[in-house]
């Protein structure tokens, strides 16, 4: 099986390269090579775990915004929403459903598609 090192996640690629360079070092005993490879593998394992935890945190912090009562600051946390756009959203309240942002020409369909999984209208 062939793979490109550049297609691997950063910490894994670095660990594999470190292990390869360590294995190629001249004048080292097999025990030294084994120990250095084990250390490089442990570093990769730790870094990969940190990356996975960061991804999990990033995905879980995706909060929803209720367009019926969200503040301007809350609206500004949404991708693509600028201060003037947030002001327009507030000015056009109330909304019966989130898609009314498009039907009432507050947002374009493209703008709405960027935030649709993060907006709600609680009745």
N, C-alpha and C positions, 0 to 999 in steps of 0.2 A: 504494500500500500504506500502511495506517495502522497505527501502533503507539503505545503509551503509553510515555513516557519512564520512568514508575515501574515498568514491567515489565522494564526492562533491568537488568543487574548494576550495582551502585553506581559503579565507576570509569568504565564506559562512559557511563552517564547523566550523570555529572558532566562528563566530557569533552565530550559533545555540548552540554550547557548552556553550558559555558565557551566553546566555539566559537561558539555562537549569540549569546551576549552580546558576544563580541569582534567578531563580524561586524556587530553593531548599534551599535557605538560611533561617536559622531559625530566628525567632523573627523579621520578616519584615512584614510591613503592605502591603495589596494589592496595595495601591498607590505607595509605594516604589518599589515593584516588577514591577509594570506596568512602572514606570519611568525608571528603570534600563534596562528593556527589550526594551523600546523605544530607549534608548541610544545605546544599543548593536546593534539593528536593523539599526539605522542610520549609525553606524560605518561599518557594513557589506555592506550597500548600497553604501557608499562612496568608500570603498575598491574594491568592485565589479566593480564599474564604472571605477576606475583607472586601474584595470586589463584589462577590455574590451578595454579601450583606448590604453593601451600598446600593446595589440594583434593587434589592427587595425594599429597602427604605424609600428609595425614589419612587417606586411604583405604588407603595402604600400611602404616600403622603399626598396623593392626588385627591384633593378634596373637592366636593361639589359646592356650587354657589347657587343660592336661591335667588332668582331674579326678582322676586316679589319684594324682598327686603334687604338685599345685599348692599353694603356701603360701596362708595366709589373705590375705596382702597381694596375691598374684596374683589371687585370687578377687575381692577388693574392686575390682579394675580393671574388672570386668564391669558393664555397666549393670544397675541395680536390685538388685545384690547388696550387702546390708548386713552388718555385722559378725556379728550373730546368725545370719544366713542362711549366711554363710561357715563359721561354726563348725559348723552343722548339716551342711553338705556334707562337711566333713572328718570329722565323727563317723560318718557313714553309709558310709564307704569300706569295701571296694573296690566299684567299679562295673565291670560288664562292658561297658557302652556308655553313651554320654552320655544317652540317653533314659531310662535308669533313674532319673535325677533326678526324673522325673515319675512313673514307675510305682511308685517307692518313696516317693512323696509328700514328697520333699525340696523340690521346686519345683512351682509350679502350671504348667499348660500355657502360660498367658500369660507367666509369668516365663521359662520355658524358651524360648519363641519369640523373646524379646528377645535371647537370648545364643546360640542354637543354632548360628549360623554362626561362633562364636568358641570353641566347646568341643569337645574331643576326649577320648577315652579310649584311650591307647596300651596295647596288650597286652604 
